[in-house]
């Protein structure tokens, strides 16, 4: 059903006739009359009782029903357009952003703070989740953007945010603590402090160690980097971490020895489900993060 025809019908009823309505609708009387006739033909019902020229038109019983619903439809259309415009201008809406436990504070906090300043009316929901949970949350539409370690594929696309070298966190008394650089094969099988299984970094480190033939003999799992480093300082084992994380939580009793980039590199990304359109808020956040992190911003489609 043509909404313009409904609009014309309301004009005629409110004006009491075609002559006055044509001035309001900016149409000639014949064009206005044709629009109403087409609407009546579509509905197969007479909506207006037309008298002599100059007399006021009256609605039929069918016309009264159409008039009532036409007002509701057109009012709903106006409200819909207002709300869409509000979303487009980021004056409303919600952005659900999944944040990796590792690296998000260091890499994304400034961009998130700037987004909040620029778009205070957009509700931000920040959900801290491990890498495995992030992808599941995207697939379930629980979040719209995620951060973490991921290989882009047919399902996910995004921005490569930061490639960070890895370090081996060792007690200062450890025999390898004076080395300038280490390879995984330098580390004999020994106890390691590692993250819980839901962290993508856990699988990365474990796979790399096993390929190098230095799989840990004993694993102590933690959920927080600072506690893991504290355990290293206490002699529980060694820990392999991205340099940016290890430096942030460094304590006097440990040293961070660079790990060869041939063995392992940590790369954090901002990613999303490529088969689902991003909201205006999500596009704005992705562009802002891109602008914050890159000297030559990439296009976010």
Buried (B, 14 or more C-beta within 10 A) or exposed (E): EEEEBBBBBBBBBEBEBBEBBBEBBEBEBEEBBBBBBEBBEEBEBBBBEBEEEEEEBEBBEBBEBBBEEBBEBBEEEEEEEEEEEBBEEBBBBEBBBBBBBBBBBBBBEBBBEBBEEEBEEBEBEEBBBBBBBBBBBBEEEBBBBBBBBBEEEEEBBBBBBBEBBBBBBBBEEBEBBEBEEBBBEBBEEEBBBBBBEBBBBBBBBBEBBEEBEBBBEEBBEBEEBEEBBBBBBEEBBBBBBBBBBBEBBBEEBBBBBBBBEEBBBBBBBBBBBBEEEBBBBBBBBBBBBBBBBEEEBEEBE
